Amino acid sequence: MRIHREGISILIIFLIFVSLVNLLVLWYVPILLPLTLLGALILMGLSLNFFRHPVRNVPKMDEQLIYAPADGRIVVMEEVEETEFFKDKRLQVSIFMSIYDVHANRSPISGTVVYVKYHRGKYLLARHPKSSIENERNTLVFQNKNGILLVRQIAGAVARRIRCYIKQGDSLAQGQEFGFIKFGSRADLFLPLHTKLNVKLGDQVKAGLDVIGQF
């Protein structure tokens, strides 16, 4: 199992911490050592699971297809007014990432990054309707010859670290990793109104593997 680079330092700090705790328990309260060791193993297992980084190969490279930018469950599908970049009506598709999902974010299309903007904000629950416009977030717009779409990385109540590895002007391949959000979060897609959607509310999707729709 590959571990994402965002998790390496956290896992090292965690290992040092639990090692010190277990040494102190062994020295002062040895009878509790089995319990602390078990707790450490469980927490380490959860941490490794969170920062896992599976290899993803896009099933079909197609500039008309729009792949999921994140792993998780579809929690919003509606027509809304997008006020930051497009300033018109768009189809919003929101993906909620639980702490058990892979948290790497991937480009939904092959194309050019035409807009990137980070916003400081609140830390409402990622499921909250206003989290898309009030939480800490990072907005990116991708464009190719077939269309243009917006992806918004949104921090949740626990996730307070949005990572973005790209900048305006970069070219990305479909399914290429562009960011990461730590510890439970959300990704919003804003699509043209004519987009043919391939998902429904409640569907589980995986970044770079499942098709959200097509231009």
Wavefront OBJ file of the C-alpha trace (Angstrom):
o trace
v 0.000 0.000 0.000
v 1.342 3.425 -0.989
v 1.140 6.266 1.523
v 0.406 9.790 0.314
v 3.190 12.339 0.806
v 0.838 14.493 2.900
v 0.732 11.756 5.518
v 4.428 10.945 5.927
v 5.310 13.629 8.504
v 2.064 13.084 10.444
v 2.656 9.332 10.630
v 6.258 9.816 11.780
v 5.169 12.221 14.547
v 2.400 9.809 15.548
v 4.846 6.878 15.728
v 7.228 8.843 17.938
v 4.370 9.942 20.210
v 2.834 6.487 20.702
v 6.274 4.959 21.220
v 6.985 7.424 24.034
v 3.547 6.845 25.572
v 3.998 3.076 25.539
v 7.492 3.345 27.027
v 6.105 5.462 29.878
v 3.266 2.982 30.421
v 5.751 0.090 30.428
v 7.833 1.905 33.031
v 5.086 3.174 35.337
v 1.928 1.091 34.720
v 2.977 -2.091 32.863
v -0.389 -3.759 33.443
v -1.954 -1.260 31.005
v 0.569 -1.891 28.228
v -1.623 -4.346 26.240
v -4.413 -1.747 26.129
v -2.171 1.123 25.032
v -0.513 -1.063 22.404
v -3.914 -2.096 21.060
v -5.067 1.527 20.967
v -1.892 2.557 19.154
v -2.347 -0.198 16.563
v -5.960 0.806 15.919
v -5.076 4.494 15.531
v -2.141 3.668 13.275
v -4.373 1.469 11.134
v -6.916 4.280 10.761
v -4.168 6.777 9.891
v -2.642 4.464 7.282
v -6.083 3.909 5.798
v -6.737 7.652 5.595
v -3.436 8.471 3.894
v -3.470 5.511 1.495
v -2.670 6.494 -2.075
v -3.817 3.855 -4.581
v -2.644 3.926 -8.172
v -5.445 5.195 -10.418
v -5.557 4.779 -14.186
v -8.387 6.531 -16.024
v -10.459 3.804 -17.750
v -11.042 5.881 -20.891
v -9.297 9.127 -21.791
v -12.006 11.218 -23.457
v -12.159 15.035 -23.503
v -15.962 14.950 -23.418
v -16.128 12.852 -20.248
v -16.041 14.457 -16.791
v -14.572 12.205 -14.109
v -15.099 12.534 -10.369
v -12.474 14.854 -8.817
v -12.768 13.137 -5.426
v -13.755 9.886 -3.733
v -16.998 9.975 -1.780
v -20.777 10.141 -1.929
v -22.889 12.441 -4.108
v -24.795 14.673 -1.663
v -25.928 17.580 -3.872
v -27.207 17.725 -7.457
v -28.960 20.972 -8.327
v -29.019 24.044 -10.531
v -27.468 27.011 -8.714
v -26.056 30.478 -9.300
v -22.245 30.253 -9.314
v -21.090 33.657 -8.067
v -17.295 33.519 -7.985
v -16.152 32.826 -11.545
v -18.987 32.121 -13.994
v -21.548 34.423 -12.371
v -24.399 32.509 -13.986
v -26.415 29.331 -13.489
v -24.562 26.017 -13.343
v -25.208 22.412 -12.367
v -23.676 21.773 -8.956
v -22.588 18.235 -8.076
v -21.099 17.876 -4.590
v -19.071 14.936 -3.298
v -18.759 14.391 0.453
v -15.493 12.729 1.479
v -15.657 10.848 4.769
v -12.526 10.095 6.783
v -12.594 6.598 5.261
v -12.300 7.809 1.661
v -9.110 8.441 -0.304
v -8.538 12.202 -0.082
v -6.406 12.907 -3.142
v -8.136 15.164 -5.690
v -7.840 14.483 -9.428
v -8.513 16.504 -12.558
v -11.959 15.690 -13.994
v -10.884 16.569 -17.550
v -7.747 17.005 -19.612
v -7.170 20.687 -20.156
v -5.717 23.949 -18.918
v -6.095 25.506 -15.474
v -7.492 28.985 -16.160
v -8.244 30.102 -12.597
v -7.004 29.263 -9.087
v -8.010 31.125 -5.933
v -7.701 30.179 -2.257
v -10.200 31.565 0.285
v -9.880 31.599 4.043
v -13.124 30.817 5.811
v -15.112 29.017 8.454
v -15.060 25.329 9.321
v -18.707 24.358 9.111
v -19.548 20.693 8.650
v -18.796 19.762 5.037
v -22.433 18.682 4.594
v -23.674 22.166 5.552
v -25.306 23.944 2.557
v -23.233 27.105 3.146
v -19.893 25.278 3.416
v -19.349 25.803 -0.329
v -19.248 29.597 0.064
v -18.294 30.147 3.718
v -15.705 27.485 4.567
v -11.987 27.512 3.858
v -11.882 26.572 0.174
v -9.857 26.569 -3.007
v -11.460 27.235 -6.379
v -10.038 25.915 -9.650
v -11.360 26.207 -13.197
v -10.400 23.695 -15.901
v -10.997 24.215 -19.622
v -10.562 22.237 -22.822
v -11.999 22.507 -26.334
v -15.236 20.795 -25.267
v -16.088 22.850 -22.220
v -15.198 24.540 -18.963
v -15.915 23.551 -15.367
v -15.148 24.636 -11.832
v -13.909 22.441 -8.980
v -13.995 23.690 -5.406
v -11.968 21.990 -2.657
v -13.749 22.617 0.648
v -12.404 22.071 4.147
v -14.787 20.529 6.673
v -15.088 20.839 10.449
v -12.025 18.612 10.894
v -10.164 19.186 7.638
v -8.258 22.445 7.920
v -5.541 21.804 5.434
v -6.253 22.124 1.750
v -3.342 21.287 -0.522
v -3.206 22.380 -4.158
v -0.240 21.419 -6.351
v -1.109 23.372 -9.488
v -1.279 26.990 -10.635
v -3.017 29.021 -13.314
v -1.707 28.143 -16.769
v -0.806 24.537 -15.963
v -1.979 21.756 -18.267
v -3.341 18.589 -16.670
v -4.229 15.163 -17.952
v -7.548 13.582 -17.052
v -7.203 11.865 -13.677
v -3.952 13.647 -12.775
v -3.671 14.475 -9.077
v -3.922 18.188 -8.318
v -4.530 18.363 -4.570
v -5.397 16.809 -1.238
v -7.693 17.663 1.683
v -6.990 16.250 5.131
v -9.493 14.572 7.460
v -12.988 14.699 5.988
v -14.076 17.278 3.447
v -16.019 18.012 0.279
v -15.512 18.736 -3.409
v -18.012 20.727 -5.491
v -18.267 20.596 -9.268
v -19.972 23.400 -11.206
v -20.859 22.232 -14.705
v -22.549 23.726 -17.791
v -26.347 23.359 -17.712
v -26.284 21.135 -20.813
v -24.034 18.553 -19.110
v -25.401 15.005 -19.359
v -25.087 13.620 -15.844
v -24.190 9.994 -15.220
v -24.760 9.902 -11.436
v -27.579 10.296 -8.925
v -27.846 11.373 -5.294
v -26.309 8.849 -2.929
v -23.944 7.307 -5.480
v -20.418 6.449 -4.326
v -17.755 7.625 -6.761
v -13.989 7.350 -7.043
v -11.712 10.077 -8.376
v -10.384 9.376 -11.853
v -12.443 6.200 -12.215
v -16.145 7.104 -12.188
v -17.758 9.378 -14.775
v -19.866 12.239 -13.396
v -21.155 13.276 -16.814
v -20.169 14.542 -20.238
v -20.139 17.861 -22.070
l 1 2 3 4 5 6 7 8 9 10 11 12 13 14 15 16 17 18 19 20 21 22 23 24 25 26 27 28 29 30 31 32 33 34 35 36 37 38 39 40 41 42 43 44 45 46 47 48 49 50 51 52 53 54 55 56 57 58 59 60 61 62 63 64 65 66 67 68 69 70 71 72 73 74 75 76 77 78 79 80 81 82 83 84 85 86 87 88 89 90 91 92 93 94 95 96 97 98 99 100 101 102 103 104 105 106 107 108 109 110 111 112 113 114 115 116 117 118 119 120 121 122 123 124 125 126 127 128 129 130 131 132 133 134 135 136 137 138 139 140 141 142 143 144 145 146 147 148 149 150 151 152 153 154 155 156 157 158 159 160 161 162 163 164 165 166 167 168 169 170 171 172 173 174 175 176 177 178 179 180 181 182 183 184 185 186 187 188 189 190 191 192 193 194 195 196 197 198 199 200 201 202 203 204 205 206 207 208 209 210 211 212 213 214 215
